[in-house]
Amino acid sequence: MGDLLVFVLSGLVSGALYALLATGLVLSYSASGLFNFAHGATAYLCALTFYELHSGLGWPAVPAALLVVFVLAPGLGWGLDRLMFRRLAHVGETAQIVATIGLLVALPAAGLWAVELLADAGVPVKPAENRFGLPGVGPSPATSWQLMEGVGIDSDQLITWLVTALVAVALWVLMRHTRIGLQLRAAVDNRSLTELRGISADRLSSVAWMIASALAGLAGVLATPLLGLSAHDFTLFLFVSATAAVIGRFASVPLAFAGGLGLGVLQNLVAGYASFAESVTGFRTAVPFLILFGGLLVLTRRARTAGVAAVDAPAVDHLAGASWGRRWGVWAAGAGLLCVAFYTVTTPFWSGLLAQGLAVALVFMSFTVVTGLGAMVSLAQGTFVTGAALVAGLLMSRGWPFVAALAVGTCAAAVLGALVALPALRLGGRSLALATLALAFLADQVLFQLRWLRNGDTGWSVPRPVLGPVDLSDDRALGVALVVLVALVAAGLSALRGSPSGRAMLAVRSAPAAAAASGVSVLRTKLLLFTLSAGLAGFGGVLYASYNTRITATDFTAMTGLVWLAVVVAAGVRRPQYAVVAGLVYAVAPRLLSDYVTESAHLPVILFGLAGLALANDPDGYCAAVPVRRARRRAAGSRGSASRGSAPDPTGAPLPNARASYAGGADADAALELRGVTAGYDGGLVLQGVDLVVRRGEILAVLGPNGAGKSTACRVAAGSLPVAGGEVRIRGRDATADGPVRRARAGVLLAPEGRGIFPSLTIEENLALYLPEAAARAAVYDRFPRLAERRGVQAGALSGGEQQMLALAPLLQRPPEVLIADEPSLGLAPRVAQEVYALLTELRDAGTALLLVEEKAAGILGVADTVAYLSRGRVAWCGPRDEVEADRLTEAYLGTGT
C-alpha cells in the first residue's frame, strides 16, 4: 500500500506538469488550428530565465517566477502569434509542423546563447546547460514531511499540486464564466462563424497563445527542481503531455487537464509494477513514449476525407515541359564544378566538409520521398540512420566487406521503416509525426541499448572502403564518389516522380479518397513510401558513418532528426536537388559562422531552427521560391505589356448581361451593393462582373442552379472571400477591403449554408454571444418558449428547425443592417421552412436588408421583393418579383434560353 501511494503521489507531480502543458496545447490549437511542437521549448526558456534571475542575479524566487509567468511567457506567446503563428494558420499542415519544430530547436539555443553573451558582458549569470538539482519556487533545500512510514512529500511537490489546483479553478472560471472564455470556446467550435459574428479570431488567437505560453512558463518554473535545465527533457515532457491533449481531442480543456493528471499516475504505476522491466534495458525511461504511441493509436480519429478535392495540392511546376538543359543544366554544371574543385581549389579541410555535406544530402533525400512525395512527416529518420549504421558496423567487425554491409544495413533500415509505418499509417498529420517521434525515442531508449548492437559507448568502426584503385580514405575521392551517388539518387527520384508509381504517390498525397476511388491502394502506397524513405536514410547513414569512420548509438538521436527536418524542409522538400543544397548548407554554414561571426555553437542551431519561420511565407522552401518568383515576374511583365497594348476587362471575361443593370447604380436606400464584382478560388473566377443592390426593408432573392456562384456571392458580401475586382459598398461606403469582422461590426451578418450556430455551446451561450444583456435574452425566451425550455441544451442536439430558429431569434431582438442567408431552408420540412420565411419577413419589416440565396424557388418567391438569377457567375436577370415569368425561371435553372 505504501508503494502504491508513493507511485500515485509522485505521479501526480509529473501529471500536474503534463496537465499544464496539455492545457496550453489545447488552447493554442483550438484558437489557431496549430499544434505547437515548440511548447516544451517555451517551458524550457522560461525555466532558464527563472534560474538565471533567481540563482544568477539573486532575485527572490517568487518575484522571479511572477515575472516569468505573467510577463515573459505571455509576451513571448503574443510575439510569436503576431510574427509567425497567424500566418502559419493559412499554410499546409506539413509546413506548420516543420515550422514549429524549427522553433523547438531554436528557442533553447537562443536562451543559451543569450546566457553566453551576458556572461561575456560581465553579467553574473551562471552556466545553464544541462544543470540538475536546482532550487524551485519554494525553500531550498526543499522541506519534507512524512505522511506515513515510507511515504513523504516535499515542499516542491506541494507547491506544484496547489498551484495546479488554483490554475484548474482559474481556467474553469475563465472558460465558463467570462465573455472572453465564451468567445474562445466559440472559436473552437467554428472559427469562421466567430468572425462572421464580429468577433476577431486574431485577437482570440493572441489571447489563447498568451495563456498557453503562460501555462508553459508556469510548468517550466515548477519543473525546474524535477527536470533541471535540460532542453531534451523538457521536449520529452512536452511530447508525452501531447497524449493528454489527444485525450481532450485537442478541444476540451477539462479532459486534457484530467488526462494529464491520469497520465502521470499511469506512467509511474506501469514503470513501478511492470515486473519484466528489470530485464529490458531502458524500459522504465521508455514508458512515457509507449503511452504516447498507444494513446495516439487508440484515441486519434481520422477525419472523413470523402468529397475532399485536394488535401495537399502540389505546388505549380513552373519548369514543366522545359528542356532537359533548362531543368537540369544548372545542377549538372554545379556537380561538375564541384568535382573539379575537389582536386584543384579546395583545401583538405574544405574537401572533408563538402564531402560531409554530400553524405548528409543522401540522408536528406529520404525526406524528399516521405514528405515531398508522400506529404507525411516522419520524425524517425535519425533512427533509420543509426540503425543502418550500427548494423553495418556490426557486420564489418565480423569481417564483412563494406558493400555487403552497406546493402544489409540499408535493408535493415527499410525493414525498420516498415515496422514503424505499419501501426502508424492509420494516423495522419501531427498524429503521425508524434507517433513516429515516440517510436524514435523508443528506439533510442530500448533498441539501441542492446549490448550486442551498440557495442558500448565506443560503438563500431566503419572504415572507408577501397574500391579497386580508388581509396575513399582520401576526402577528395570520397567527395567525387558522393557527387556521383547523389546525382544517381536524384535522377532516380526524379524518374520515380514521373513514373506510374510516382503519379500514384502524388495522387495519394493530394487526395487520398480520390486516389482510393481510382483504384490506388492508399495504405500500400504509403507503406512503400515509408519503406523507401527509411532505406534511403539508412543508405545515407552508412555512408555518413563511413565519412566519420565510426558510429555510436548516440551520434544521431531522435532530436538530431528534428534539426535535419527543419533544415531540409526550409530549403525545399519536393525536389531532391533542394535536399543537396540543404545538406551542403548544413555542413558548411556552422563553419562559416564560426570563422566570421561567432564561435558559439548555438548560433547555427538558432538559424537552422528559424529557417522554418520562412515557411510562413514560402511553404515550399526558399529554393522552390526562386522559380516561383521568377515566374511571377515574367507573368507581371506579360500583363504589363498587354495592358500597354490594349485595355481589356481585367477579368478576361465579357461584360455582364445588360438585363442586370436594374441592380446597379447609385441608390440612397442601398444597404449593400456589389458593383462589377469578380471573385473566385485559387486563381479561378466564379463571379464574373456581378452587380447586386440590397435596399433597406427589402428581400432580394438570388436564385440559380448549383455552381452558379450563389454561395460565393454570399461570402464576398460578408467579407470572408476577397474580391478580385469590383467594389462592395455598405450604406454607400466602400467596404471592399474590409474583412468579415469589420463588416459584421458594421451590421452585415451572414447566416451560412447549413446552420449559423455553435453546436458545442448551449442555447444560452449561443444567444449570449450576440446578446450580452440578460434582458435581451429574456425577451427572446418570451418569444420562443421552446428555446427557453431547453436553454441548457447544446445547440447541436436541437432539430434542424430549432437550430435555424436559434440562429435567427437574436436577430429579431437586435436586427442587423443587412442579413445574408445562404439557403436558410436547407434540410427543413416545408412547414418549418415557412416559419423561417415568416421570421425573415419580420426582419424585413423591421428595416433589415435581406439577401437570400436559395435553390428552391417556390418558397422564396412568396416573400421576395426583388429577384436576381445567377448563371455561370453572372446576373442573368434582375427585377421585381411581379415580373418573374415561368419561362425565365426555367431559363435561369436549365439554360434553355438563347
Order of alpha helices (4+ residues) and beta strands (2+ residues): alpha-alpha-alpha-alpha-alpha-beta-beta-alpha-alpha-alpha-alpha-alpha-alpha-alpha-alpha-alpha-alpha-alpha-alpha-alpha-beta-beta-beta-alpha-alpha-alpha-alpha-beta-alpha-alpha-alpha-alpha-beta-beta-beta-alpha-beta-beta-alpha-beta-alpha-alpha-alpha-alpha-beta-alpha-beta-alpha-beta-beta-alpha
